[in-house]
């Protein structure tokens, strides 16, 4: 019987195998040679090479049909692995795969629904918005699942303010959209008809907001976003020291995560590394290229953009056993596109039994190599201990504690202004 520690160790080895597998080589070569290693896990694997019999889905065709949609993965398509899929593919050849698509909205996309439902002009974005509405209702045959949880998470505190009606009005518009009288041949984007009135939609909105405000899960999302914000702040502060090497800065960032946050925050460290090494070359990081009075505001916005990626990771792990959940993001600006180009995602490795999910970037090997070089032998020993790893996974600082740490770093950063 495999212990939890052994399973976690095997998951880590499985991740390393994906990282070391050349993206130009076939997915079959990765799986066939190490079938026992991947037993009990699920993989969503992004690639530009869709050859072979593995269950597949095209991302390129979806983006072409609706340009407002931004894919989570880097490649033109996806391949999938689970024990059941693998066995059935061996027996039957190509098979149908149970895929569920989900569409999340950032604030600028969500608020266009409010403007539209209120009968106001969408100006130049009306054509793209029309495609978005049609895709939600018709996309991939049966329409897309429509998820506005991210908007609620991003506007969690604003929606509690008595005089701020924008989040309420936006959710009410989205609730009414659930009851859009839609016929693809007769639908006119400039004259929408809803089968639910505002009063009824408003009651449902109040219930939704109450559920979100009292949800422990939503509080956890706020903590995860704050953790990301803190690591970004620390990274920007370290970046100001021009006399230390990248390895020195990464070493300090790792120790900060372990000692101050109680975690080896791998995903957050990845974004920190990306900013430290490539910040001057990638447009996404331009807002923090120079420190000024608006830097903190820009870092907060950037942390929400990156958290949108992290939230997609959560959605990708939501499929029921044997099923796969494919997230998309709707946005009318280029920040998410720039982020996806800066930090391309290659695969998601899922262990549903162990309740673990690992995101693997396209440049993961480069990141892991430089991460390892920046670690002292003592830190490497701490990180290789699976018992300590399980303990770190269960360590969670409260939102209030994270706020205090963020405030301290904000004061430190403001000293550079």
C-alpha positions in Angstrom: 0.0 0.0 0.0 1.5 3.4 -1.1 1.7 5.9 1.8 0.8 9.5 1.3 4.5 10.5 1.4 5.4 7.8 -1.2 2.6 9.0 -3.5 3.8 12.6 -3.1 7.3 11.5 -4.0 6.1 9.7 -7.0 4.1 12.8 -8.1 7.3 14.8 -7.9 9.2 12.3 -10.0 6.3 12.3 -12.6 6.5 16.1 -12.7 10.3 15.9 -13.3 9.7 13.4 -16.2 7.3 15.9 -17.9 9.8 18.7 -17.4 12.7 16.7 -18.9 10.6 15.5 -21.9 11.4 17.5 -25.0 8.2 19.3 -26.1 9.0 18.3 -29.7 8.8 14.6 -28.9 5.5 12.8 -28.8 3.2 12.5 -25.8 3.1 8.7 -26.3 6.9 8.5 -25.7 6.5 10.2 -22.4 3.6 7.9 -21.2 4.4 4.5 -22.7 7.9 4.3 -21.2 6.8 5.2 -17.7 3.3 3.9 -17.4 3.6 2.7 -13.8 4.9 6.1 -12.7 1.8 7.9 -13.9 -0.7 5.4 -12.5 -3.5 7.1 -10.7 -2.6 10.6 -12.0 -4.3 12.7 -14.7 -2.4 15.0 -17.2 -3.6 17.9 -19.3 -0.7 18.3 -21.8 -0.4 21.3 -24.1 1.4 20.9 -27.4 1.6 22.0 -31.0 2.0 18.3 -32.0 -1.4 16.6 -31.8 -0.3 13.5 -33.6 -1.1 10.1 -32.1 -4.2 8.5 -30.7 -4.4 10.3 -27.3 -7.7 12.1 -26.7 -7.3 15.7 -27.9 -8.9 19.1 -28.1 -8.0 22.1 -30.3 -7.4 25.4 -28.5 -6.5 27.3 -31.7 -10.0 26.8 -33.3 -11.7 28.2 -30.2 -9.6 31.3 -30.0 -10.1 31.9 -33.7 -13.9 31.7 -33.3 -13.9 34.1 -30.4 -10.9 36.4 -30.1 -12.0 37.7 -26.7 -11.2 34.2 -25.2 -7.7 33.7 -23.9 -6.4 30.2 -23.5 -4.7 29.0 -20.4 -2.2 26.7 -22.1 0.6 27.7 -24.5 0.1 25.2 -27.4 -2.5 25.0 -30.2 -4.1 21.9 -28.7 -4.4 19.6 -25.7 -3.7 15.9 -25.1 -5.1 14.1 -22.1 -4.1 11.1 -19.9 -5.8 9.1 -17.2 -5.6 5.3 -16.5 -9.1 4.8 -18.0 -8.3 6.9 -21.1 -5.0 5.1 -21.7 -6.5 1.6 -21.4 -9.5 2.5 -23.7 -7.2 4.1 -26.3 -5.1 0.9 -26.4 -8.2 -1.2 -26.9 -10.3 1.0 -29.2 -7.9 3.6 -30.8 -9.2 7.2 -30.8 -11.9 7.7 -28.3 -14.2 10.5 -27.2 -13.1 12.3 -24.1 -15.4 13.8 -21.4 -14.3 17.5 -21.5 -16.0 20.3 -19.7 -15.1 23.9 -20.8 -15.3 26.8 -18.4 -15.2 30.5 -19.1 -14.1 33.0 -16.5 -14.4 36.8 -16.8 -12.0 39.4 -15.7 -13.5 42.7 -14.4 -13.4 44.6 -17.7 -15.2 41.7 -19.4 -17.8 41.3 -16.6 -18.5 45.0 -16.5 -19.3 45.1 -20.2 -22.3 42.9 -19.3 -23.4 45.5 -16.9 -23.1 48.3 -19.5 -24.9 46.2 -22.1 -27.7 45.1 -19.8 -28.2 48.7 -18.8 -28.8 49.6 -22.5 -25.7 51.7 -22.8 -23.2 51.7 -25.8 -20.3 49.3 -25.9 -18.7 51.5 -28.6 -15.9 49.8 -30.5 -16.1 46.6 -28.5 -19.6 45.7 -29.6 -18.5 43.3 -32.4 -16.2 41.3 -30.0 -18.9 41.3 -27.4 -21.4 39.9 -29.8 -19.0 37.1 -30.6 -18.5 36.4 -26.9 -22.3 36.2 -26.2 -22.8 33.9 -29.2 -19.9 31.7 -28.1 -21.1 31.4 -24.6 -24.5 30.3 -25.9 -23.3 28.1 -28.8 -19.6 27.4 -28.3 -18.2 23.8 -28.8 -21.7 22.5 -29.6 -23.6 23.1 -26.3 -22.3 26.4 -25.1 -19.7 27.1 -22.4 -20.1 27.0 -18.7 -20.2 30.6 -17.6 -18.3 31.4 -14.4 -18.1 34.8 -12.8 -16.5 33.7 -9.5 -13.2 35.4 -10.4 -15.0 38.7 -10.7 -16.5 38.2 -7.3 -13.2 37.3 -5.8 -11.5 40.3 -7.3 -14.3 42.6 -6.1 -14.8 40.8 -2.8 -14.1 43.8 -0.5 -15.6 46.4 -2.9 -18.9 44.5 -2.9 -19.1 44.9 0.9 -19.0 48.7 0.7 -22.4 50.2 1.2 -22.1 53.0 -1.4 -20.4 50.9 -4.1 -23.2 49.5 -6.3 -21.0 48.5 -9.2 -20.3 44.9 -8.2 -24.0 44.3 -7.3 -25.2 45.8 -10.6 -22.6 43.7 -12.6 -23.6 40.5 -10.9 -27.3 41.3 -11.4 -26.6 41.8 -15.1 -24.8 38.5 -15.3 -27.7 36.8 -13.5 -30.1 38.2 -16.1 -27.8 37.0 -18.8 -28.5 33.4 -17.6 -32.1 34.2 -18.8 -31.3 35.8 -22.1 -34.0 35.0 -24.7 -31.5 33.7 -27.3 -32.1 32.5 -30.8 -29.0 32.5 -32.9 -30.8 33.5 -36.1 -32.8 36.3 -34.6 -30.5 37.6 -31.8 -29.6 41.3 -32.0 -26.8 42.4 -29.7 -28.2 45.9 -29.6 -31.7 44.8 -28.5 -31.3 42.0 -25.9 -34.4 40.4 -24.4 -34.4 38.8 -21.0 -36.9 36.5 -19.5 -36.1 37.6 -15.9 -36.7 41.1 -14.6 -34.2 43.1 -12.5 -36.1 42.6 -9.2 -35.9 38.8 -9.4 -32.2 38.9 -10.6 -31.4 41.3 -7.8 -32.8 38.9 -5.2 -30.6 36.1 -6.6 -27.6 38.5 -6.6 -28.1 39.3 -2.9 -28.1 35.5 -2.2 -24.9 35.0 -4.3 -23.1 37.9 -2.6 -24.1 36.6 0.9 -22.8 33.1 0.0 -19.5 34.5 -1.2 -19.0 36.9 1.7 -19.4 34.0 4.2 -17.5 31.4 2.2 -14.3 30.0 3.7 -13.2 28.9 0.2 -13.4 32.5 -1.1 -11.3 33.6 2.0 -8.7 31.1 1.0 -8.5 32.7 -2.5 -8.0 36.1 -0.9 -5.1 34.6 1.1 -3.5 33.0 -2.0 -3.7 36.3 -3.9 -2.2 38.1 -1.0 0.7 35.5 -0.9 1.4 36.2 -4.5 1.3 40.0 -3.9 3.8 39.6 -1.1 6.2 37.6 -3.2 6.0 40.1 -6.0 6.7 43.0 -3.6 9.8 41.1 -2.2 11.0 40.4 -5.7 10.7 44.0 -6.8 12.6 45.1 -3.6 15.4 42.5 -4.4 15.5 43.7 -7.9 16.6 47.2 -6.8 20.0 45.8 -5.6 22.1 45.9 -8.8 25.2 44.5 -7.1 23.9 41.0 -6.4 23.5 38.1 -8.9 20.3 36.5 -10.0 21.3 33.4 -7.9 21.8 35.6 -4.8 18.4 37.2 -5.3 16.6 33.8 -5.8 18.4 32.4 -2.7 17.1 35.3 -0.6 13.6 35.0 -2.1 13.5 31.2 -1.3 14.6 31.9 2.3 11.9 34.6 2.6 9.2 32.2 1.5 10.4 29.4 3.8 11.1 31.6 6.9 8.5 34.4 6.6 5.6 32.6 4.8 6.2 29.0 6.0 5.9 27.7 2.4 8.0 26.8 -0.6 5.8 28.8 -2.9 6.9 27.3 -6.2 4.4 29.0 -8.5 5.0 32.4 -6.8 8.8 31.8 -7.0 8.4 31.1 -10.7 6.9 34.5 -11.3 9.5 36.1 -9.1 12.3 34.4 -11.1 10.7 35.5 -14.4 10.6 39.1 -13.2 14.2 39.1 -12.0 15.6 37.5 -15.1 13.4 38.7 -17.9 11.6 41.7 -16.5 13.3 44.1 -18.9 12.3 42.1 -21.9 8.7 41.1 -21.3 5.9 43.7 -21.8 3.8 42.3 -18.9 6.4 43.5 -16.4 6.7 47.0 -17.9 4.5 48.6 -15.2 7.1 47.8 -12.5 10.2 48.6 -14.6 10.7 51.9 -12.7 9.8 52.5 -9.1 7.4 55.5 -8.5 4.4 56.7 -6.6 2.1 54.5 -8.6 4.2 51.3 -8.3 2.2 49.8 -5.4 -1.1 50.2 -7.3 0.5 48.6 -10.4 1.9 45.7 -8.3 -1.6 45.0 -6.9 -3.1 45.0 -10.5 -0.3 42.7 -11.6 -0.9 40.3 -8.7 -4.6 40.0 -9.8 -3.5 39.3 -13.4 -1.2 36.5 -12.2 -3.8 35.3 -9.8 -6.2 34.9 -12.7 -3.7 32.3 -14.0 -3.7 30.6 -10.6 -7.4 30.6 -10.5 -7.5 28.9 -13.9 -5.2 26.2 -12.3 -7.9 25.7 -9.7 -10.6 25.3 -12.4 -8.4 22.9 -14.4 -8.3 20.6 -11.3 -12.1 20.6 -10.9 -13.1 17.8 -13.3 -14.8 14.8 -11.8 -12.9 11.4 -11.8 -12.4 10.5 -15.5 -13.3 14.0 -16.7 -11.2 17.0 -17.6 -12.0 20.7 -17.0 -10.6 23.1 -19.6 -10.5 26.8 -18.5 -10.7 29.8 -20.7 -10.5 33.5 -19.7 -12.4 36.4 -21.3 -10.7 39.7 -21.4 -10.9 42.8 -23.6 -7.4 44.0 -22.9 -3.9 42.6 -23.7 -2.6 42.1 -20.2 -3.7 38.5 -20.0 -2.3 37.7 -23.5 1.1 39.3 -22.5 1.1 37.3 -19.3 0.4 34.1 -21.1 3.2 34.8 -23.6 5.6 35.7 -20.7 4.7 32.6 -18.6 3.5 29.9 -21.0 1.9 26.8 -19.4 2.8 23.4 -20.7 0.9 20.9 -18.5 -1.2 20.4 -15.4 -0.5 17.2 -13.4 -3.3 16.1 -11.1 -3.5 13.7 -8.3 -7.1 13.6 -7.2 -6.6 11.0 -4.5 -3.8 13.0 -2.9 -5.6 16.3 -3.6 -2.5 17.8 -5.3 -2.2 19.8 -8.6 1.1 20.9 -10.2 1.3 23.4 -13.0 4.3 23.0 -15.3 5.6 25.9 -17.3 7.1 25.6 -20.8 10.4 27.0 -19.4 10.1 24.9 -16.2 13.5 23.1 -16.8 15.3 26.5 -17.0 13.5 27.7 -13.9 14.2 24.5 -11.9 17.8 24.5 -12.9 18.4 28.0 -11.8 16.3 27.5 -8.7 18.5 24.5 -7.7 21.7 26.4 -8.3 20.6 29.2 -6.0 19.9 26.8 -3.1 22.3 26.0 -0.3 22.7 22.2 0.5 20.8 22.9 3.7 17.8 24.3 1.9 17.9 21.4 -0.6 17.8 18.9 2.2 14.8 20.7 3.8 13.0 20.7 0.5 13.7 17.0 -0.3 12.1 15.9 3.0 8.6 14.8 2.1 7.4 14.9 5.7 8.4 18.6 5.9 6.8 19.2 2.5 3.5 17.8 3.8 3.8 20.0 6.8 4.4 23.1 4.7 1.4 22.3 2.5 -0.8 22.4 5.7 0.7 25.8 6.8 -1.6 28.7 6.1 -1.1 32.2 7.3 -4.3 34.2 8.0 -5.3 37.1 5.7 -4.6 39.5 8.6 -1.1 38.2 9.1 -0.4 38.4 5.4 -1.7 42.0 5.3 0.8 42.9 8.0 3.7 41.3 6.1 2.5 43.1 2.9 2.3 46.5 4.7 5.9 46.0 6.0 7.1 45.3 2.4 5.1 48.2 1.0 6.8 50.6 3.4 10.2 49.1 2.4 9.4 49.6 -1.3 8.1 53.1 -0.9 11.5 54.1 0.5 12.8 53.7 -3.1 10.4 56.2 -4.5 
